[in-house]
């Protein structure tokens, strides 16, 4: 689940860096992206090998739907905290 959050964060970071357009922001974004890839590399490889050895699409769908449900709860909780 942490990997999915990291992937979503990376996607948002890439979008933000491209939209801002500053050279420094792009450099910082690329460096941060490389750092995240380096940190999660081993976990991603082991999970990919595990999924290839034993593909379980039902469990994958349940994990993805649970991730988006938790993400929505966290975002709505954050927004309600900011509004208060």
PDB file with one MODEL, atoms N, CA, C and O in Angstrom:
MODEL        1
ATOM      1  N   UNK A   1       0.821  -1.185   0.000  1.00  0.00           N
ATOM      2  CA  UNK A   1       0.000   0.000   0.000  1.00  0.00           C
ATOM      3  C   UNK A   1       0.871   1.258   0.000  1.00  0.00           C
ATOM      4  O   UNK A   1       0.519   2.265  -0.613  1.00  0.00           O
ATOM      5  N   UNK A   2       2.001   1.190   0.687  1.00  0.00           N
ATOM      6  CA  UNK A   2       2.903   2.345   0.702  1.00  0.00           C
ATOM      7  C   UNK A   2       3.434   2.658  -0.688  1.00  0.00           C
ATOM      8  O   UNK A   2       3.653   3.819  -1.033  1.00  0.00           O
ATOM      9  N   UNK A   3       3.638   1.615  -1.479  1.00  0.00           N
ATOM     10  CA  UNK A   3       4.134   1.842  -2.834  1.00  0.00           C
ATOM     11  C   UNK A   3       3.109   2.588  -3.670  1.00  0.00           C
ATOM     12  O   UNK A   3       3.470   3.449  -4.473  1.00  0.00           O
ATOM     13  N   UNK A   4       1.838   2.268  -3.490  1.00  0.00           N
ATOM     14  CA  UNK A   4       0.800   2.959  -4.254  1.00  0.00           C
ATOM     15  C   UNK A   4       0.721   4.427  -3.868  1.00  0.00           C
ATOM     16  O   UNK A   4       0.524   5.291  -4.723  1.00  0.00           O
ATOM     17  N   UNK A   5       0.872   4.706  -2.589  1.00  0.00           N
ATOM     18  CA  UNK A   5       0.891   6.101  -2.144  1.00  0.00           C
ATOM     19  C   UNK A   5       2.103   6.809  -2.729  1.00  0.00           C
ATOM     20  O   UNK A   5       2.010   7.959  -3.160  1.00  0.00           O
ATOM     21  N   UNK A   6       3.245   6.118  -2.743  1.00  0.00           N
ATOM     22  CA  UNK A   6       4.448   6.725  -3.324  1.00  0.00           C
ATOM     23  C   UNK A   6       4.271   6.978  -4.815  1.00  0.00           C
ATOM     24  O   UNK A   6       4.714   8.007  -5.327  1.00  0.00           O
ATOM     25  N   UNK A   7       3.628   6.050  -5.513  1.00  0.00           N
ATOM     26  CA  UNK A   7       3.397   6.235  -6.948  1.00  0.00           C
ATOM     27  C   UNK A   7       2.470   7.415  -7.191  1.00  0.00           C
ATOM     28  O   UNK A   7       2.706   8.218  -8.094  1.00  0.00           O
ATOM     29  N   UNK A   8       1.408   7.524  -6.385  1.00  0.00           N
ATOM     30  CA  UNK A   8       0.499   8.666  -6.532  1.00  0.00           C
ATOM     31  C   UNK A   8       1.228   9.970  -6.231  1.00  0.00           C
ATOM     32  O   UNK A   8       1.027  10.971  -6.918  1.00  0.00           O
ATOM     33  N   UNK A   9       2.071   9.956  -5.208  1.00  0.00           N
ATOM     34  CA  UNK A   9       2.828  11.155  -4.856  1.00  0.00           C
ATOM     35  C   UNK A   9       3.812  11.523  -5.964  1.00  0.00           C
ATOM     36  O   UNK A   9       3.987  12.699  -6.283  1.00  0.00           O
ATOM     37  N   UNK A  10       4.443  10.524  -6.541  1.00  0.00           N
ATOM     38  CA  UNK A  10       5.379  10.773  -7.640  1.00  0.00           C
ATOM     39  C   UNK A  10       4.648  11.355  -8.841  1.00  0.00           C
ATOM     40  O   UNK A  10       5.141  12.278  -9.490  1.00  0.00           O
ATOM     41  N   UNK A  11       3.469  10.813  -9.134  1.00  0.00           N
ATOM     42  CA  UNK A  11       2.695  11.335 -10.263  1.00  0.00           C
ATOM     43  C   UNK A  11       2.308  12.790 -10.027  1.00  0.00           C
ATOM     44  O   UNK A  11       2.410  13.615 -10.935  1.00  0.00           O
ATOM     45  N   UNK A  12       1.867  13.107  -8.817  1.00  0.00           N
ATOM     46  CA  UNK A  12       1.530  14.499  -8.498  1.00  0.00           C
ATOM     47  C   UNK A  12       2.762  15.389  -8.540  1.00  0.00           C
ATOM     48  O   UNK A  12       2.687  16.535  -8.983  1.00  0.00           O
ATOM     49  N   UNK A  13       3.887  14.874  -8.086  1.00  0.00           N
ATOM     50  CA  UNK A  13       5.126  15.648  -8.116  1.00  0.00           C
ATOM     51  C   UNK A  13       5.552  15.936  -9.548  1.00  0.00           C
ATOM     52  O   UNK A  13       5.948  17.058  -9.865  1.00  0.00           O
ATOM     53  N   UNK A  14       5.472  14.938 -10.407  1.00  0.00           N
ATOM     54  CA  UNK A  14       5.829  15.145 -11.810  1.00  0.00           C
ATOM     55  C   UNK A  14       4.902  16.169 -12.449  1.00  0.00           C
ATOM     56  O   UNK A  14       5.357  17.052 -13.176  1.00  0.00           O
ATOM     57  N   UNK A  15       3.609  16.055 -12.182  1.00  0.00           N
ATOM     58  CA  UNK A  15       2.641  17.015 -12.726  1.00  0.00           C
ATOM     59  C   UNK A  15       2.961  18.428 -12.240  1.00  0.00           C
ATOM     60  O   UNK A  15       2.956  19.371 -13.031  1.00  0.00           O
ATOM     61  N   UNK A  16       3.241  18.580 -10.943  1.00  0.00           N
ATOM     62  CA  UNK A  16       3.533  19.894 -10.378  1.00  0.00           C
ATOM     63  C   UNK A  16       4.820  20.471 -10.960  1.00  0.00           C
ATOM     64  O   UNK A  16       4.875  21.655 -11.292  1.00  0.00           O
ATOM     65  N   UNK A  17       5.836  19.655 -11.082  1.00  0.00           N
ATOM     66  CA  UNK A  17       7.120  20.124 -11.608  1.00  0.00           C
ATOM     67  C   UNK A  17       6.973  20.580 -13.052  1.00  0.00           C
ATOM     68  O   UNK A  17       7.538  21.603 -13.439  1.00  0.00           O
ATOM     69  N   UNK A  18       6.228  19.840 -13.842  1.00  0.00           N
ATOM     70  CA  UNK A  18       6.035  20.226 -15.240  1.00  0.00           C
ATOM     71  C   UNK A  18       5.212  21.505 -15.336  1.00  0.00           C
ATOM     72  O   UNK A  18       5.494  22.360 -16.175  1.00  0.00           O
ATOM     73  N   UNK A  19       4.199  21.645 -14.486  1.00  0.00           N
ATOM     74  CA  UNK A  19       3.361  22.840 -14.534  1.00  0.00           C
ATOM     75  C   UNK A  19       4.112  24.080 -14.059  1.00  0.00           C
ATOM     76  O   UNK A  19       3.933  25.159 -14.624  1.00  0.00           O
ATOM     77  N   UNK A  20       4.937  23.947 -13.043  1.00  0.00           N
ATOM     78  CA  UNK A  20       5.677  25.108 -12.536  1.00  0.00           C
ATOM     79  C   UNK A  20       6.674  25.575 -13.579  1.00  0.00           C
ATOM     80  O   UNK A  20       6.763  26.773 -13.847  1.00  0.00           O
ATOM     81  N   UNK A  21       7.415  24.675 -14.165  1.00  0.00           N
ATOM     82  CA  UNK A  21       8.275  24.993 -15.285  1.00  0.00           C
ATOM     83  C   UNK A  21       9.626  25.575 -14.936  1.00  0.00           C
ATOM     84  O   UNK A  21      10.427  25.800 -15.843  1.00  0.00           O
ATOM     85  N   UNK A  22       9.918  25.824 -13.704  1.00  0.00           N
ATOM     86  CA  UNK A  22      11.213  26.376 -13.334  1.00  0.00           C
ATOM     87  C   UNK A  22      12.282  25.290 -13.433  1.00  0.00           C
ATOM     88  O   UNK A  22      12.026  24.122 -13.140  1.00  0.00           O
ATOM     89  N   UNK A  23      13.458  25.684 -13.843  1.00  0.00           N
ATOM     90  CA  UNK A  23      14.559  24.730 -13.987  1.00  0.00           C
ATOM     91  C   UNK A  23      14.931  24.131 -12.635  1.00  0.00           C
ATOM     92  O   UNK A  23      15.216  22.937 -12.542  1.00  0.00           O
ATOM     93  N   UNK A  24      14.931  24.948 -11.596  1.00  0.00           N
ATOM     94  CA  UNK A  24      15.274  24.435 -10.267  1.00  0.00           C
ATOM     95  C   UNK A  24      14.234  23.434  -9.776  1.00  0.00           C
ATOM     96  O   UNK A  24      14.582  22.409  -9.190  1.00  0.00           O
ATOM     97  N   UNK A  25      12.949  23.733 -10.015  1.00  0.00           N
ATOM     98  CA  UNK A  25      11.909  22.799  -9.599  1.00  0.00           C
ATOM     99  C   UNK A  25      12.011  21.499 -10.377  1.00  0.00           C
ATOM    100  O   UNK A  25      11.801  20.418  -9.826  1.00  0.00           O
ATOM    101  N   UNK A  26      12.330  21.603 -11.646  1.00  0.00           N
ATOM    102  CA  UNK A  26      12.472  20.379 -12.443  1.00  0.00           C
ATOM    103  C   UNK A  26      13.651  19.549 -11.954  1.00  0.00           C
ATOM    104  O   UNK A  26      13.548  18.327 -11.853  1.00  0.00           O
ATOM    105  N   UNK A  27      14.754  20.193 -11.655  1.00  0.00           N
ATOM    106  CA  UNK A  27      15.919  19.478 -11.145  1.00  0.00           C
ATOM    107  C   UNK A  27      15.610  18.833  -9.794  1.00  0.00           C
ATOM    108  O   UNK A  27      15.952  17.674  -9.562  1.00  0.00           O
ATOM    109  N   UNK A  28      14.964  19.590  -8.904  1.00  0.00           N
ATOM    110  CA  UNK A  28      14.603  19.039  -7.596  1.00  0.00           C
ATOM    111  C   UNK A  28      13.631  17.873  -7.751  1.00  0.00           C
ATOM    112  O   UNK A  28      13.741  16.871  -7.045  1.00  0.00           O
ATOM    113  N   UNK A  29      12.692  18.003  -8.666  1.00  0.00           N
ATOM    114  CA  UNK A  29      11.731  16.932  -8.894  1.00  0.00           C
ATOM    115  C   UNK A  29      12.382  15.675  -9.430  1.00  0.00           C
ATOM    116  O   UNK A  29      12.048  14.571  -9.002  1.00  0.00           O
ATOM    117  N   UNK A  30      13.300  15.829 -10.354  1.00  0.00           N
ATOM    118  CA  UNK A  30      13.996  14.671 -10.917  1.00  0.00           C
ATOM    119  C   UNK A  30      14.849  13.999  -9.851  1.00  0.00           C
ATOM    120  O   UNK A  30      14.876  12.771  -9.763  1.00  0.00           O
ATOM    121  N   UNK A  31      15.540  14.786  -9.045  1.00  0.00           N
ATOM    122  CA  UNK A  31      16.353  14.207  -7.970  1.00  0.00           C
ATOM    123  C   UNK A  31      15.484  13.472  -6.955  1.00  0.00           C
ATOM    124  O   UNK A  31      15.844  12.390  -6.490  1.00  0.00           O
ATOM    125  N   UNK A  32      14.339  14.060  -6.613  1.00  0.00           N
ATOM    126  CA  UNK A  32      13.440  13.409  -5.662  1.00  0.00           C
ATOM    127  C   UNK A  32      12.860  12.131  -6.259  1.00  0.00           C
ATOM    128  O   UNK A  32      12.719  11.127  -5.562  1.00  0.00           O
ATOM    129  N   UNK A  33      12.528  12.165  -7.540  1.00  0.00           N
ATOM    130  CA  UNK A  33      12.015  10.978  -8.208  1.00  0.00           C
ATOM    131  C   UNK A  33      13.054   9.861  -8.202  1.00  0.00           C
ATOM    132  O   UNK A  33      12.716   8.705  -7.947  1.00  0.00           O
ATOM    133  N   UNK A  34      14.304  10.191  -8.478  1.00  0.00           N
ATOM    134  CA  UNK A  34      15.368   9.190  -8.433  1.00  0.00           C
ATOM    135  C   UNK A  34      15.547   8.630  -7.024  1.00  0.00           C
ATOM    136  O   UNK A  34      15.802   7.437  -6.857  1.00  0.00           O
ATOM    137  N   UNK A  35      15.413   9.479  -6.022  1.00  0.00           N
ATOM    138  CA  UNK A  35      15.520   9.025  -4.634  1.00  0.00           C
ATOM    139  C   UNK A  35      14.393   8.051  -4.290  1.00  0.00           C
ATOM    140  O   UNK A  35      14.638   7.010  -3.680  1.00  0.00           O
ATOM    141  N   UNK A  36      13.165   8.383  -4.676  1.00  0.00           N
ATOM    142  CA  UNK A  36      12.024   7.509  -4.389  1.00  0.00           C
ATOM    143  C   UNK A  36      12.179   6.173  -5.114  1.00  0.00           C
ATOM    144  O   UNK A  36      11.896   5.121  -4.542  1.00  0.00           O
ATOM    145  N   UNK A  37      12.622   6.210  -6.352  1.00  0.00           N
ATOM    146  CA  UNK A  37      12.838   4.968  -7.098  1.00  0.00           C
ATOM    147  C   UNK A  37      13.914   4.128  -6.420  1.00  0.00           C
ATOM    148  O   UNK A  37      13.778   2.908  -6.325  1.00  0.00           O
ATOM    149  N   UNK A  38      14.979   4.766  -5.950  1.00  0.00           N
ATOM    150  CA  UNK A  38      16.054   4.041  -5.269  1.00  0.00           C
ATOM    151  C   UNK A  38      15.554   3.409  -3.968  1.00  0.00           C
ATOM    152  O   UNK A  38      15.920   2.279  -3.644  1.00  0.00           O
ATOM    153  N   UNK A  39      14.722   4.135  -3.227  1.00  0.00           N
ATOM    154  CA  UNK A  39      14.242   3.632  -1.939  1.00  0.00           C
ATOM    155  C   UNK A  39      13.288   2.452  -2.129  1.00  0.00           C
ATOM    156  O   UNK A  39      13.386   1.458  -1.409  1.00  0.00           O
ATOM    157  N   UNK A  40      12.370   2.552  -3.086  1.00  0.00           N
ATOM    158  CA  UNK A  40      11.344   1.523  -3.248  1.00  0.00           C
ATOM    159  C   UNK A  40      11.697   0.466  -4.287  1.00  0.00           C
ATOM    160  O   UNK A  40      10.866  -0.388  -4.600  1.00  0.00           O
ATOM    161  N   UNK A  41      12.903   0.506  -4.823  1.00  0.00           N
ATOM    162  CA  UNK A  41      13.309  -0.415  -5.888  1.00  0.00           C
ATOM    163  C   UNK A  41      13.212  -1.873  -5.455  1.00  0.00           C
ATOM    164  O   UNK A  41      12.620  -2.684  -6.167  1.00  0.00           O
ATOM    165  N   UNK A  42      13.767  -2.214  -4.331  1.00  0.00           N
ATOM    166  CA  UNK A  42      13.785  -3.605  -3.883  1.00  0.00           C
ATOM    167  C   UNK A  42      12.384  -4.118  -3.582  1.00  0.00           C
ATOM    168  O   UNK A  42      12.050  -5.252  -3.925  1.00  0.00           O
ATOM    169  N   UNK A  43      11.565  -3.288  -2.943  1.00  0.00           N
ATOM    170  CA  UNK A  43      10.202  -3.706  -2.635  1.00  0.00           C
ATOM    171  C   UNK A  43       9.388  -3.902  -3.904  1.00  0.00           C
ATOM    172  O   UNK A  43       8.607  -4.848  -4.001  1.00  0.00           O
ATOM    173  N   UNK A  44       9.564  -3.020  -4.868  1.00  0.00           N
ATOM    174  CA  UNK A  44       8.826  -3.143  -6.122  1.00  0.00           C
ATOM    175  C   UNK A  44       9.229  -4.409  -6.868  1.00  0.00           C
ATOM    176  O   UNK A  44       8.377  -5.128  -7.389  1.00  0.00           O
ATOM    177  N   UNK A  45      10.521  -4.674  -6.918  1.00  0.00           N
ATOM    178  CA  UNK A  45      11.000  -5.859  -7.632  1.00  0.00           C
ATOM    179  C   UNK A  45      10.491  -7.130  -6.965  1.00  0.00           C
ATOM    180  O   UNK A  45      10.056  -8.053  -7.653  1.00  0.00           O
ATOM    181  N   UNK A  46      10.539  -7.192  -5.637  1.00  0.00           N
ATOM    182  CA  UNK A  46      10.080  -8.400  -4.949  1.00  0.00           C
ATOM    183  C   UNK A  46       8.575  -8.597  -5.117  1.00  0.00           C
ATOM    184  O   UNK A  46       8.119  -9.728  -5.288  1.00  0.00           O
ATOM    185  N   UNK A  47       7.802  -7.522  -5.071  1.00  0.00           N
ATOM    186  CA  UNK A  47       6.358  -7.671  -5.262  1.00  0.00           C
ATOM    187  C   UNK A  47       6.021  -8.040  -6.699  1.00  0.00           C
ATOM    188  O   UNK A  47       5.096  -8.817  -6.935  1.00  0.00           O
ATOM    189  N   UNK A  48       6.753  -7.497  -7.659  1.00  0.00           N
ATOM    190  CA  UNK A  48       6.514  -7.849  -9.061  1.00  0.00           C
ATOM    191  C   UNK A  48       6.847  -9.322  -9.299  1.00  0.00           C
ATOM    192  O   UNK A  48       6.104 -10.014  -9.994  1.00  0.00           O
ATOM    193  N   UNK A  49       7.946  -9.808  -8.736  1.00  0.00           N
ATOM    194  CA  UNK A  49       8.306 -11.219  -8.890  1.00  0.00           C
ATOM    195  C   UNK A  49       7.274 -12.119  -8.218  1.00  0.00           C
ATOM    196  O   UNK A  49       6.926 -13.173  -8.748  1.00  0.00           O
ATOM    197  N   UNK A  50       6.788 -11.704  -7.054  1.00  0.00           N
ATOM    198  CA  UNK A  50       5.770 -12.478  -6.353  1.00  0.00           C
ATOM    199  C   UNK A  50       4.483 -12.527  -7.164  1.00  0.00           C
ATOM    200  O   UNK A  50       3.842 -13.576  -7.242  1.00  0.00           O
ATOM    201  N   UNK A  51       4.096 -11.405  -7.769  1.00  0.00           N
ATOM    202  CA  UNK A  51       2.868 -11.373  -8.561  1.00  0.00           C
ATOM    203  C   UNK A  51       3.013 -12.203  -9.834  1.00  0.00           C
ATOM    204  O   UNK A  51       2.065 -12.868 -10.251  1.00  0.00           O
ATOM    205  N   UNK A  52       4.188 -12.169 -10.452  1.00  0.00           N
ATOM    206  CA  UNK A  52       4.408 -12.965 -11.664  1.00  0.00           C
ATOM    207  C   UNK A  52       4.372 -14.454 -11.330  1.00  0.00           C
ATOM    208  O   UNK A  52       3.843 -15.253 -12.103  1.00  0.00           O
ATOM    209  N   UNK A  53       4.934 -14.829 -10.183  1.00  0.00           N
ATOM    210  CA  UNK A  53       4.945 -16.233  -9.785  1.00  0.00           C
ATOM    211  C   UNK A  53       3.550 -16.720  -9.403  1.00  0.00           C
ATOM    212  O   UNK A  53       3.204 -17.873  -9.658  1.00  0.00           O
ATOM    213  N   UNK A  54       2.747 -15.845  -8.793  1.00  0.00           N
ATOM    214  CA  UNK A  54       1.415 -16.230  -8.333  1.00  0.00           C
ATOM    215  C   UNK A  54       0.443 -15.084  -8.603  1.00  0.00           C
ATOM    216  O   UNK A  54       0.137 -14.314  -7.693  1.00  0.00           O
ATOM    217  N   UNK A  55      -0.047 -14.958  -9.838  1.00  0.00           N
ATOM    218  CA  UNK A  55      -0.946 -13.836 -10.138  1.00  0.00           C
ATOM    219  C   UNK A  55      -2.303 -14.019  -9.456  1.00  0.00           C
ATOM    220  O   UNK A  55      -2.978 -15.030  -9.651  1.00  0.00           O
ATOM    221  N   UNK A  56      -2.682 -13.044  -8.669  1.00  0.00           N
ATOM    222  CA  UNK A  56      -3.948 -13.072  -7.947  1.00  0.00           C
ATOM    223  C   UNK A  56      -4.654 -11.744  -8.199  1.00  0.00           C
ATOM    224  O   UNK A  56      -4.491 -10.789  -7.439  1.00  0.00           O
ATOM    225  N   UNK A  57      -5.442 -11.694  -9.275  1.00  0.00           N
ATOM    226  CA  UNK A  57      -6.067 -10.442  -9.671  1.00  0.00           C
ATOM    227  C   UNK A  57      -7.171 -10.013  -8.707  1.00  0.00           C
ATOM    228  O   UNK A  57      -7.437  -8.819  -8.565  1.00  0.00           O
ATOM    229  N   UNK A  58      -7.814 -10.972  -8.045  1.00  0.00           N
ATOM    230  CA  UNK A  58      -8.841 -10.623  -7.061  1.00  0.00           C
ATOM    231  C   UNK A  58      -8.244  -9.861  -5.897  1.00  0.00           C
ATOM    232  O   UNK A  58      -8.793  -8.850  -5.459  1.00  0.00           O
ATOM    233  N   UNK A  59      -7.133 -10.340  -5.404  1.00  0.00           N
ATOM    234  CA  UNK A  59      -6.449  -9.656  -4.305  1.00  0.00           C
ATOM    235  C   UNK A  59      -5.901  -8.315  -4.760  1.00  0.00           C
ATOM    236  O   UNK A  59      -5.924  -7.342  -4.006  1.00  0.00           O
ATOM    237  N   UNK A  60      -5.407  -8.260  -5.995  1.00  0.00           N
ATOM    238  CA  UNK A  60      -4.894  -7.001  -6.533  1.00  0.00           C
ATOM    239  C   UNK A  60      -6.008  -5.969  -6.625  1.00  0.00           C
ATOM    240  O   UNK A  60      -5.817  -4.817  -6.237  1.00  0.00           O
ATOM    241  N   UNK A  61      -7.170  -6.368  -7.134  1.00  0.00           N
ATOM    242  CA  UNK A  61      -8.303  -5.447  -7.249  1.00  0.00           C
ATOM    243  C   UNK A  61      -8.746  -4.973  -5.867  1.00  0.00           C
ATOM    244  O   UNK A  61      -9.067  -3.798  -5.689  1.00  0.00           O
ATOM    245  N   UNK A  62      -8.766  -5.870  -4.897  1.00  0.00           N
ATOM    246  CA  UNK A  62      -9.161  -5.503  -3.543  1.00  0.00           C
ATOM    247  C   UNK A  62      -8.158  -4.516  -2.948  1.00  0.00           C
ATOM    248  O   UNK A  62      -8.560  -3.568  -2.274  1.00  0.00           O
ATOM    249  N   UNK A  63      -6.884  -4.716  -3.180  1.00  0.00           N
ATOM    250  CA  UNK A  63      -5.864  -3.796  -2.677  1.00  0.00           C
ATOM    251  C   UNK A  63      -5.982  -2.426  -3.327  1.00  0.00           C
ATOM    252  O   UNK A  63      -5.865  -1.404  -2.651  1.00  0.00           O
ATOM    253  N   UNK A  64      -6.213  -2.400  -4.636  1.00  0.00           N
ATOM    254  CA  UNK A  64      -6.327  -1.121  -5.342  1.00  0.00           C
ATOM    255  C   UNK A  64      -7.567  -0.367  -4.885  1.00  0.00           C
ATOM    256  O   UNK A  64      -7.499   0.836  -4.635  1.00  0.00           O
ATOM    257  N   UNK A  65      -8.698  -1.057  -4.773  1.00  0.00           N
ATOM    258  CA  UNK A  65      -9.919  -0.380  -4.330  1.00  0.00           C
ATOM    259  C   UNK A  65      -9.784   0.077  -2.880  1.00  0.00           C
ATOM    260  O   UNK A  65     -10.264   1.154  -2.527  1.00  0.00           O
ATOM    261  N   UNK A  66      -9.142  -0.722  -2.044  1.00  0.00           N
ATOM    262  CA  UNK A  66      -8.899  -0.299  -0.663  1.00  0.00           C
ATOM    263  C   UNK A  66      -7.985   0.902  -0.586  1.00  0.00           C
ATOM    264  O   UNK A  66      -8.180   1.788   0.247  1.00  0.00           O
ATOM    265  N   UNK A  67      -6.978   0.935  -1.458  1.00  0.00           N
ATOM    266  CA  UNK A  67      -6.068   2.076  -1.491  1.00  0.00           C
ATOM    267  C   UNK A  67      -6.815   3.357  -1.829  1.00  0.00           C
ATOM    268  O   UNK A  67      -6.649   4.372  -1.152  1.00  0.00           O
ATOM    269  N   UNK A  68      -7.644   3.318  -2.883  1.00  0.00           N
ATOM    270  CA  UNK A  68      -8.365   4.528  -3.269  1.00  0.00           C
ATOM    271  C   UNK A  68      -9.396   4.921  -2.223  1.00  0.00           C
ATOM    272  O   UNK A  68      -9.650   6.110  -2.027  1.00  0.00           O
ATOM    273  N   UNK A  69      -9.994   3.947  -1.549  1.00  0.00           N
ATOM    274  CA  UNK A  69     -10.910   4.261  -0.455  1.00  0.00           C
ATOM    275  C   UNK A  69     -10.186   4.948   0.687  1.00  0.00           C
ATOM    276  O   UNK A  69     -10.670   5.948   1.217  1.00  0.00           O
ATOM    277  N   UNK A  70      -9.025   4.422   1.072  1.00  0.00           N
ATOM    278  CA  UNK A  70      -8.238   5.041   2.140  1.00  0.00           C
ATOM    279  C   UNK A  70      -7.705   6.401   1.723  1.00  0.00           C
ATOM    280  O   UNK A  70      -7.658   7.328   2.530  1.00  0.00           O
ATOM    281  N   UNK A  71      -7.304   6.521   0.466  1.00  0.00           N
ATOM    282  CA  UNK A  71      -6.811   7.799  -0.032  1.00  0.00           C
ATOM    283  C   UNK A  71      -7.905   8.852   0.025  1.00  0.00           C
ATOM    284  O   UNK A  71      -7.652   9.988   0.427  1.00  0.00           O
ATOM    285  N   UNK A  72      -9.127   8.486  -0.376  1.00  0.00           N
ATOM    286  CA  UNK A  72     -10.247   9.424  -0.321  1.00  0.00           C
ATOM    287  C   UNK A  72     -10.532   9.831   1.117  1.00  0.00           C
ATOM    288  O   UNK A  72     -10.778  11.006   1.391  1.00  0.00           O
ATOM    289  N   UNK A  73     -10.500   8.865   2.044  1.00  0.00           N
ATOM    290  CA  UNK A  73     -10.726   9.185   3.455  1.00  0.00           C
ATOM    291  C   UNK A  73      -9.658  10.131   3.989  1.00  0.00           C
ATOM    292  O   UNK A  73      -9.973  11.068   4.722  1.00  0.00           O
ATOM    293  N   UNK A  74      -8.402   9.895   3.631  1.00  0.00           N
ATOM    294  CA  UNK A  74      -7.321  10.756   4.103  1.00  0.00           C
ATOM    295  C   UNK A  74      -7.428  12.155   3.520  1.00  0.00           C
ATOM    296  O   UNK A  74      -7.228  13.143   4.227  1.00  0.00           O
ATOM    297  N   UNK A  75      -7.742  12.242   2.228  1.00  0.00           N
ATOM    298  CA  UNK A  75      -7.871  13.557   1.592  1.00  0.00           C
ATOM    299  C   UNK A  75      -9.058  14.308   2.170  1.00  0.00           C
ATOM    300  O   UNK A  75      -8.948  15.501   2.454  1.00  0.00           O
ATOM    301  N   UNK A  76     -10.191  13.637   2.349  1.00  0.00           N
ATOM    302  CA  UNK A  76     -11.360  14.316   2.913  1.00  0.00           C
ATOM    303  C   UNK A  76     -11.102  14.717   4.364  1.00  0.00           C
ATOM    304  O   UNK A  76     -11.555  15.777   4.794  1.00  0.00           O
ATOM    305  N   UNK A  77     -10.386  13.895   5.123  1.00  0.00           N
ATOM    306  CA  UNK A  77     -10.025  14.270   6.492  1.00  0.00           C
ATOM    307  C   UNK A  77      -9.100  15.471   6.526  1.00  0.00           C
ATOM    308  O   UNK A  77      -9.252  16.354   7.370  1.00  0.00           O
ATOM    309  N   UNK A  78      -8.142  15.506   5.609  1.00  0.00           N
ATOM    310  CA  UNK A  78      -7.227  16.644   5.530  1.00  0.00           C
ATOM    311  C   UNK A  78      -7.971  17.917   5.148  1.00  0.00           C
ATOM    312  O   UNK A  78      -7.740  18.977   5.729  1.00  0.00           O
ATOM    313  N   UNK A  79      -8.864  17.807   4.170  1.00  0.00           N
ATOM    314  CA  UNK A  79      -9.627  18.983   3.736  1.00  0.00           C
ATOM    315  C   UNK A  79     -10.528  19.474   4.854  1.00  0.00           C
ATOM    316  O   UNK A  79     -10.640  20.682   5.062  1.00  0.00           O
ATOM    317  N   UNK A  80     -11.171  18.572   5.577  1.00  0.00           N
ATOM    318  CA  UNK A  80     -12.034  19.003   6.677  1.00  0.00           C
ATOM    319  C   UNK A  80     -11.219  19.637   7.799  1.00  0.00           C
ATOM    320  O   UNK A  80     -11.696  20.555   8.466  1.00  0.00           O
ATOM    321  N   UNK A  81      -9.995  19.158   8.013  1.00  0.00           N
ATOM    322  CA  UNK A  81      -9.126  19.770   9.021  1.00  0.00           C
ATOM    323  C   UNK A  81      -8.705  21.164   8.589  1.00  0.00           C
ATOM    324  O   UNK A  81      -8.653  22.079   9.411  1.00  0.00           O
ATOM    325  N   UNK A  82      -8.406  21.334   7.321  1.00  0.00           N
ATOM    326  CA  UNK A  82      -7.994  22.643   6.809  1.00  0.00           C
ATOM    327  C   UNK A  82      -9.155  23.622   6.856  1.00  0.00           C
ATOM    328  O   UNK A  82      -8.959  24.797   7.168  1.00  0.00           O
ATOM    329  N   UNK A  83     -10.364  23.155   6.549  1.00  0.00           N
ATOM    330  CA  UNK A  83     -11.534  24.031   6.538  1.00  0.00           C
ATOM    331  C   UNK A  83     -11.873  24.495   7.941  1.00  0.00           C
ATOM    332  O   UNK A  83     -12.275  25.644   8.129  1.00  0.00           O
ATOM    333  N   UNK A  84     -11.720  23.628   8.929  1.00  0.00           N
ATOM    334  CA  UNK A  84     -12.036  24.009  10.313  1.00  0.00           C
ATOM    335  C   UNK A  84     -11.054  24.994  10.783  1.00  0.00           C
ATOM    336  O   UNK A  84     -11.134  25.449  11.924  1.00  0.00           O
TER     337      UNK A  84
ENDMDL
END
